[in-house]
């Protein structure tokens, strides 16, 4: 599956969230990651972020897609991450 991950963590935990996300997905922009991921790794990613986060301070949003075939990605401004995976 293809996943876009967006998170907002407290300053105390943001570096750890970045490290976790980079193990599974490709960095696109501040607090935004994307990439192909297996179902097992998707569950591991969610578990690791859930263990790190404080639900009353942090947030995580996952957008999941079965395929990239019918989607389009458009960029404007400064590119902050890699463009290996284009949605």
Buried (B, 14 or more C-beta within 10 A) or exposed (E): EBBBBBBEBEEEBBEBBBEBBEEBBBBBBEBBBBBBBEEEBBEBBBEBBEEBBEEEEBEBEEEEBEEBEEEEEEEEEEEEBEEEBEB
